[in-house]
Amino acid sequence: MNAINRQVLLVEKPRGKLAPSNFRLAESVMPSCADGEALLKVRYISLDAANRAWMQGATYRSAVDAGSVMAGGSIAEVVDSKAPGFAKGDLVFADTGWQEYAALPAKQLIKVPHVEPMTHLLSVYGIAGLTAYFGLLRVGEPKAGETVVVSAAAGSVGSLVGQIAKIKGCRVIGVAGGAEKCAWLKSELGFDEAVDYKAGDLYRALKSAAPKGIDVYFDNTGGEILEACLPLMNLHGRIACCGAVSAYDGAPPAAGPRGLPGLLVVKRIRMQGFIVMDFYDQREAALADLQKWVSDGKLKVREDVIDGLENTPAALIGLLAGDNRGKRMVKVA
């Protein structure tokens, strides 16, 4: 085992858009586990838009302070354990941060099975897949024949949301940035329509794609896309609020959503925020469904794996710029 632990530190909180200068690669002494802890070797680090939100302040977790190891979830392997229930070779999901090794209390670890490929533990069988599953099915509550719109549709969560909606018999419209992503959503993932939010009048494009209105909107972005969808929502429509990536990096968006209170009342729209932990008691049943859909070929998994801990900052910056398709992660070991 190495005597040195490489880490990526957040040296300064960004005042505008995230930049490489906000991070620094550092070395520290290899941690050891105390009683009740396990020493973990990080295998894959999850990259998510939420990483950027944690730099702004506390959300569903505490904020990341300047000078500390950048926070982030990962799939890690137990290499030493002083905690009952965890043995060398076990795989866990944990908030290890951006580093090669971490020693954490057992109560902060979630044991996960050995599957091939291991990357699926961060994508379809991880937070991304469970977020898509619960956000759409438990919050959005789509019914066969309804129209579902999902923003950031080429991303880790959105690409799964659209496919699950199709499995449930819905008409699915994805909103993504760029003609290539939109073509991919239709040709590879089976979306019925795809709208390029960079191509012009977003409201008109959505209205054309959804002539019968929108029953469920899965919102990953907030901002102008949410504002464009609101007038198109049908009576008793549902909006599942998963994230607001348009407001995470740099200046907040100038657009809306305007007219929100009136539209919610007149159309009796239900708009609900959620995080995946709200439904963790239903995790096993959700994983059974996801595994069956993958096995049956109904759910395609796209992963974007980047090698090297040192490339983690650039990989997150690229994700915020929309460079990825599917789940982006960094292979550490």
Backbone torsions as a table, in degrees:
resi	resn	phi	psi	omega
1	MET	NA	141.3	179.2
2	ASN	-63.4	150.5	176.2
3	ALA	-89.4	-11.0	-176.4
4	ILE	-115.1	141.8	177.2
5	ASN	-113.6	113.3	177.3
6	ARG	-80.5	139.9	-176.7
7	GLN	-138.4	152.5	170.0
8	VAL	-107.5	118.8	-178.6
9	LEU	-99.6	144.1	168.3
10	LEU	-86.9	100.1	-173.1
11	VAL	-82.3	-24.9	179.6
12	GLU	-152.2	133.4	176.8
13	LYS	-70.5	135.4	-177.7
14	PRO	-67.3	140.0	175.2
15	ARG	-96.6	-18.2	175.2
16	GLY	-133.8	-131.8	177.4
17	LYS	-69.9	146.4	178.8
18	LEU	-62.7	139.6	-177.5
19	ALA	-137.4	158.5	177.9
20	PRO	-56.6	-30.6	-178.7
21	SER	-66.4	-13.9	177.1
22	ASN	-76.1	-8.3	-175.9
23	PHE	-124.0	161.3	174.4
24	ARG	-148.2	134.8	174.6
25	LEU	-82.2	127.1	-175.4
26	ALA	-132.7	167.4	176.0
27	GLU	-123.2	141.7	177.8
28	SER	-137.2	172.7	177.8
29	VAL	-70.4	141.8	177.3
30	MET	-57.8	127.1	179.1
31	PRO	-72.2	160.6	173.8
32	SER	-128.2	155.9	-175.9
33	CYS	-94.6	136.0	174.9
34	ALA	-89.8	178.2	177.3
35	ASP	-57.7	133.5	-179.8
36	GLY	84.5	4.2	-178.7
37	GLU	-118.5	165.0	173.0
38	ALA	-128.0	141.8	173.8
39	LEU	-90.8	126.6	-173.2
40	LEU	-115.5	139.0	170.2
41	LYS	-101.9	117.3	-175.1
42	VAL	-74.2	128.9	-179.7
43	ARG	-101.0	-53.7	-179.7
44	TYR	-135.2	132.0	177.5
45	ILE	-100.4	130.9	177.4
46	SER	-80.1	133.8	174.2
47	LEU	-111.7	129.5	-175.1
48	ASP	-144.1	152.9	176.2
49	ALA	-57.6	-28.7	179.5
50	ALA	-61.2	-26.1	176.2
51	ASN	-54.0	-40.1	-179.6
52	ARG	-70.5	-38.4	179.7
53	ALA	-63.5	-33.4	-179.1
54	TRP	-65.7	-21.5	177.7
55	MET	-76.5	-19.3	-177.5
56	GLN	-85.0	-29.5	-178.1
57	GLY	163.4	-177.8	-178.1
58	ALA	-68.1	137.4	174.0
59	THR	-121.7	-121.0	171.7
60	TYR	-82.0	0.8	172.4
61	ARG	-141.0	167.7	-178.5
62	SER	-68.3	158.4	179.2
63	ALA	-70.5	157.6	174.7
64	VAL	-89.9	123.0	-178.4
65	ASP	-88.7	147.7	175.6
66	ALA	-60.4	139.4	-179.5
67	GLY	92.7	-4.8	-178.4
68	SER	-104.4	164.6	174.3
69	VAL	-62.3	131.6	179.0
70	MET	-60.3	133.0	-177.3
71	ALA	-76.2	151.1	175.7
72	GLY	172.8	147.1	178.7
73	GLY	-82.3	156.8	-179.2
74	SER	-154.5	163.9	164.1
75	ILE	-95.5	125.5	-175.5
76	ALA	-134.6	157.9	-179.6
77	GLU	-108.8	134.1	177.1
78	VAL	-72.9	122.5	177.5
79	VAL	-109.4	-14.4	174.0
80	ASP	-159.3	146.3	-176.4
81	SER	-145.3	135.1	168.9
82	LYS	-122.7	29.0	-177.2
83	ALA	-123.4	127.1	176.8
84	PRO	-58.5	138.9	177.4
85	GLY	92.2	-7.0	178.8
86	PHE	-127.3	128.7	-177.3
87	ALA	-128.3	160.4	178.1
88	LYS	-54.4	132.8	-179.4
89	GLY	97.6	-16.1	176.6
90	ASP	-64.2	149.4	173.0
91	LEU	-105.4	140.8	-179.9
92	VAL	-137.6	156.4	165.4
93	PHE	-102.0	131.3	-176.4
94	ALA	-155.8	158.4	174.3
95	ASP	-86.0	77.2	-177.3
96	THR	-80.1	-22.3	-169.5
97	GLY	81.1	176.8	-176.7
98	TRP	-86.1	83.3	179.5
99	GLN	-157.2	169.3	-176.8
100	GLU	-81.5	-32.7	-178.4
101	TYR	-137.2	149.9	176.2
102	ALA	-150.4	143.0	173.7
103	ALA	-110.3	119.4	-173.7
104	LEU	-133.3	151.1	175.1
105	PRO	-64.0	147.7	-178.3
106	ALA	-57.9	-32.8	-177.4
107	LYS	-66.3	-15.1	179.4
108	GLN	-96.6	4.6	-176.1
109	LEU	-108.7	141.2	173.9
110	ILE	-117.1	113.1	180.0
111	LYS	-70.2	135.8	-179.9
112	VAL	-126.1	156.6	-177.4
113	PRO	-77.3	160.7	170.6
114	HIS	-78.9	117.1	177.5
115	VAL	-131.2	159.3	175.1
116	GLU	-120.6	129.9	-5.9
117	PRO	-76.2	151.9	180.0
118	MET	-59.2	-29.8	-178.4
119	THR	-58.4	-26.7	179.4
120	HIS	-62.0	-20.2	178.7
121	LEU	-69.8	-18.4	175.3
122	LEU	-101.8	-17.4	-178.0
123	SER	-103.1	-99.4	-170.7
124	VAL	-66.9	-31.5	179.8
125	TYR	-101.7	9.8	-179.7
126	GLY	-112.5	-153.9	-177.1
127	ILE	-58.3	-39.7	-177.9
128	ALA	-62.4	-49.7	-178.9
129	GLY	-65.2	-41.8	-179.6
130	LEU	-69.7	-35.6	176.0
131	THR	-63.4	-45.1	178.1
132	ALA	-61.5	-46.0	-177.1
133	TYR	-61.7	-55.9	-175.2
134	PHE	-72.2	-39.7	-179.5
135	GLY	-62.1	-41.5	179.5
136	LEU	-76.2	-53.1	-169.7
137	LEU	-80.3	-34.6	-177.8
138	ARG	-93.5	-32.4	-179.6
139	VAL	-97.3	-49.6	-179.8
140	GLY	-73.4	-30.6	178.7
141	GLU	46.7	58.3	-179.4
142	PRO	-72.2	150.1	176.1
143	LYS	-118.0	149.3	179.5
144	ALA	-53.0	134.6	179.5
145	GLY	92.9	-13.5	179.3
146	GLU	-79.1	162.1	178.2
147	THR	-98.7	125.4	179.6
148	VAL	-116.0	130.0	174.7
149	VAL	-114.5	136.5	177.7
150	VAL	-131.0	131.8	176.2
151	SER	-92.3	165.8	-172.5
152	ALA	48.5	45.5	-168.4
153	ALA	-70.7	-17.2	178.1
154	ALA	-93.9	1.8	-178.4
155	GLY	-85.8	-173.2	-172.9
156	SER	-63.7	-43.0	-179.4
157	VAL	-85.7	-48.7	-175.0
158	GLY	-59.1	-38.7	-179.2
159	SER	-64.9	-29.7	177.5
160	LEU	-82.1	-38.0	178.5
161	VAL	-55.8	-49.7	-177.8
162	GLY	-60.3	-41.4	-179.8
163	GLN	-68.7	-38.8	177.8
164	ILE	-65.1	-39.2	177.3
165	ALA	-61.9	-38.7	176.6
166	LYS	-65.5	-40.4	177.7
167	ILE	-59.0	-33.5	-179.3
168	LYS	-86.7	7.3	173.6
169	GLY	86.3	21.1	-178.2
170	CYS	-95.4	161.3	169.0
171	ARG	-89.8	127.7	-168.6
172	VAL	-120.2	131.7	176.8
173	ILE	-122.4	124.4	177.7
174	GLY	-102.3	142.5	173.6
175	VAL	-112.3	123.7	-177.1
176	ALA	-146.4	171.7	-177.8
177	GLY	-103.4	109.7	176.7
178	GLY	110.1	145.9	-177.9
179	ALA	-65.3	-35.3	-178.1
180	GLU	-65.6	-43.8	178.2
181	LYS	-63.5	-41.8	-179.3
182	CYS	-63.8	-40.9	178.0
183	ALA	-64.0	-39.7	179.0
184	TRP	-63.1	-41.3	179.5
185	LEU	-58.5	-39.6	-177.6
186	LYS	-81.2	-44.7	-173.1
187	SER	-77.7	-36.4	-174.5
188	GLU	-100.1	-38.9	-173.7
189	LEU	-101.8	-8.3	173.8
190	GLY	83.4	16.7	174.8
191	PHE	-62.8	147.5	179.1
192	ASP	-74.8	-40.3	179.0
193	GLU	-143.3	158.0	175.3
194	ALA	-141.4	136.1	-177.1
195	VAL	-117.1	128.2	177.9
196	ASP	-88.2	109.7	-176.4
197	TYR	-70.9	-10.5	179.5
198	LYS	-91.2	-4.7	-167.1
199	ALA	-91.4	-2.2	-179.7
200	GLY	143.5	-135.8	-175.3
201	ASP	-72.6	100.3	-174.3
202	LEU	-66.2	-41.9	-179.1
203	TYR	-60.1	-46.6	-179.1
204	ARG	-64.2	-39.7	179.8
205	ALA	-64.8	-41.9	178.8
206	LEU	-67.8	-40.3	179.3
207	LYS	-62.6	-38.2	177.9
208	SER	-68.7	-38.4	-179.2
209	ALA	-74.3	-27.2	-178.3
210	ALA	-124.2	69.9	-175.6
211	PRO	-64.7	-21.7	178.2
212	LYS	-99.3	13.5	178.0
213	GLY	86.1	179.9	-176.8
214	ILE	-115.4	128.4	177.1
215	ASP	-93.6	-39.0	179.8
216	VAL	-133.5	127.4	173.6
217	TYR	-117.2	120.5	176.8
218	PHE	-97.1	109.5	-169.2
219	ASP	-100.5	113.0	174.3
220	ASN	-104.0	-4.5	-166.9
221	THR	-123.9	-34.3	-170.3
222	GLY	68.3	-155.0	172.5
223	GLY	58.1	-140.6	-171.2
224	GLU	-66.1	-29.6	-179.1
225	ILE	-71.6	-43.2	174.7
226	LEU	-59.9	-43.0	-179.4
227	GLU	-63.1	-37.6	179.8
228	ALA	-71.4	-32.9	-178.4
229	CYS	-75.9	-33.0	-172.2
230	LEU	-53.1	-49.8	-178.4
231	PRO	-66.8	-17.1	-178.2
232	LEU	-92.7	-4.1	180.0
233	MET	-67.0	138.8	177.3
234	ASN	-80.6	166.4	176.7
235	LEU	-56.5	132.4	-178.3
236	HIS	63.5	28.9	175.4
237	GLY	-68.6	162.0	-179.2
238	ARG	-125.4	136.0	176.2
239	ILE	-119.4	118.4	176.6
240	ALA	-96.6	114.1	-175.6
241	CYS	-94.1	104.9	-176.1
242	CYS	-98.0	-36.9	-177.8
243	GLY	-165.5	175.3	-179.2
244	ALA	-141.6	60.2	-172.4
245	VAL	-60.2	-24.8	179.5
246	SER	-64.2	-20.0	-177.7
247	ALA	-105.6	2.0	-173.3
248	TYR	-83.0	-42.9	-169.1
249	ASP	-112.2	112.8	-179.4
250	GLY	87.0	-156.1	-177.6
251	ALA	-67.5	143.6	177.9
252	PRO	-65.2	153.1	-177.9
253	PRO	-63.8	147.1	179.6
254	ALA	-75.2	-29.7	-176.2
255	ALA	-84.6	142.0	171.5
256	GLY	7.2	-149.6	11.5
257	PRO	-79.4	126.2	175.3
258	ARG	-86.9	151.7	176.6
259	GLY	75.7	12.3	-173.8
260	LEU	-61.4	-52.5	-175.9
261	PRO	-58.3	-44.7	-178.0
262	GLY	-64.2	-43.4	-179.4
263	LEU	-66.1	-38.9	178.2
264	LEU	-60.1	-40.9	-177.9
265	VAL	-72.6	-52.9	-174.2
266	VAL	-62.1	-41.5	-177.6
267	LYS	-95.5	1.2	179.8
268	ARG	52.3	46.2	-178.9
269	ILE	-80.3	138.3	173.3
270	ARG	-100.7	121.5	-178.3
271	MET	-120.3	115.8	-171.6
272	GLN	-133.9	127.5	171.3
273	GLY	-84.7	157.5	-179.7
274	PHE	-158.9	160.2	165.2
275	ILE	-129.8	156.4	-170.9
276	VAL	-61.6	-30.0	-178.2
277	MET	-64.4	-18.7	177.9
278	ASP	-60.3	-24.1	-172.5
279	PHE	-119.4	18.6	-171.3
280	TYR	-66.4	-19.8	176.8
281	ASP	-70.6	-13.4	178.4
282	GLN	-104.8	13.8	-172.1
283	ARG	-60.2	-44.4	-174.7
284	GLU	-64.1	-41.8	178.9
285	ALA	-65.6	-38.7	178.6
286	ALA	-64.6	-43.9	-179.9
287	LEU	-63.1	-36.7	177.7
288	ALA	-61.0	-42.9	177.6
289	ASP	-64.5	-47.6	-178.1
290	LEU	-61.0	-42.9	179.9
291	GLN	-64.2	-39.5	179.1
292	LYS	-66.4	-42.7	-179.0
293	TRP	-65.0	-38.8	177.1
294	VAL	-66.3	-45.4	-179.6
295	SER	-61.0	-37.6	-178.8
296	ASP	-81.1	-5.0	-179.1
297	GLY	79.9	11.3	-179.6
298	LYS	-83.9	-21.3	-176.7
299	LEU	-124.5	111.6	-179.7
300	LYS	-91.6	138.5	-175.9
301	VAL	-111.0	120.6	176.1
302	ARG	-110.7	126.1	-179.2
303	GLU	-126.0	146.1	-177.4
304	ASP	-124.3	94.1	-172.6
305	VAL	-103.0	125.5	-179.7
306	ILE	-113.4	134.0	-176.1
307	ASP	-86.5	138.0	167.7
308	GLY	100.6	121.2	177.8
309	LEU	-53.6	-38.1	-177.2
310	GLU	-63.5	-18.8	-178.9
311	ASN	-93.6	2.7	-177.0
312	THR	-61.7	-46.2	178.7
313	PRO	-58.0	-47.0	-180.0
314	ALA	-63.6	-34.8	179.7
315	ALA	-66.3	-39.1	177.5
316	LEU	-69.1	-41.8	178.5
317	ILE	-60.2	-41.4	177.9
318	GLY	-65.4	-38.8	177.7
319	LEU	-61.7	-43.3	180.0
320	LEU	-65.2	-25.0	177.9
321	ALA	-87.8	-2.8	177.5
322	GLY	84.6	25.6	-177.7
323	ASP	-73.7	-22.4	-170.8
324	ASN	-91.7	158.7	164.5
325	ARG	-123.1	128.1	-177.2
326	GLY	74.4	-161.9	-172.5
327	LYS	-77.9	120.8	176.6
328	ARG	-94.7	136.9	178.6
329	MET	-151.6	165.2	178.9
330	VAL	-117.2	128.8	175.2
331	LYS	-83.4	119.0	-178.5
332	VAL	-96.9	-44.5	-178.9
333	ALA	-148.1	NA	NA
